[in-house]
Amino acid sequence: MGKITGFLEFDRKIEQYAPVKDRLKNYKEFTLPLKEKELKNQGARCMDCGIPFCHSGCPLGNLIPDFNDAVYLGKWEKAADILHATNNFPEFTGRLCPAPCEEACVLGINENPVTIENIEKNIVETAFEKGWIVATPPANRTGKKVAVIGSGPAGLATAQQLNRAGHLVTVFERDEKPGGLLRYGIPDFKMEKSVIDRRLKILEEEGIVFKCGIHVGVDIKADTLKNDFDAIVLSGGATIRRNLPIEGANLDGVVQAMDFLSQNNRRVDGVKDLGKEIKATDKDVIVIGGGDTGSDCIGTSFRHGAKSV
Ligand code: SF4
């Protein structure tokens, strides 16, 4: 444990946001990072509890008190190793995870919880900046071939684990680029797509092959895959919209979030042929649903220049 009295000395401090008038001008991420000293203090707030409930709060079982301690001590490379021991892509979770670990944090019983997610993001960003995250292809190949269908976070993590075990992995993706909802659902202002591309480059250098624009079952038969590969992993996402079962749900002007958001992400990516344009410019917009998807629609509508949201 780093600083025994850290949780008594330091208040929770999370990264701030760029001013609204600035961030609405573009689709870039708008968080303002803390200074290193501030991050160390946040790591010092971890109490290294006898039973760290954050472990079980995190779906990945991240070793949270251990990386908090390493951050407090300024041992960033060690922190990155601890983080990657359980998390293939902390740069995704550090930006997008709803952070159930912080709900489970014991300090949160009577104080503000440790800023676990933000510490996670800063560990991995420091590691990329310092050049510590590099391709590590397996020393030996098993000769077995595996097809992974779907390149969302589950498909990418599966591919990385199987490749590390020495298998030859090919990922099939229906869309034009890998990433699934990371690329075509999450707006760039929450996660810029260069974050995905940076990781994909490493996966490719490690030997994983990506085949995009291939709809398995339509463009290629399942039997063909069964003949060509020793194993197939199904890691496709759910792209079926949840419609409102009410009259008028299909009228003109009623738009599904997944159509709205994915078209906009393609627009931001420079794709020209987008089909029927869906834009909120000069419109009065009503968003039904106040979760993450709803907030993504709100942020996107404002950036389009909606009259009201
Ligand atoms: S923010 Fe990170 S540590 Fe917390 S639950 Fe999500 S993945 Fe786990």
Boltz pocket constraint, residues with backbone or C-beta under 6 A from the ligand:
constraints:
  - pocket:
      binder: B
      contacts: [[A, 54], [A, 57], [A, 58], [A, 59], [A, 60], [A, 61], [A, 62], [A, 64], [A, 93], [A, 94], [A, 97], [A, 98], [A, 99], [A, 100], [A, 101], [A, 102], [A, 116], [A, 117], [A, 120]]
      max_distance: 6.0
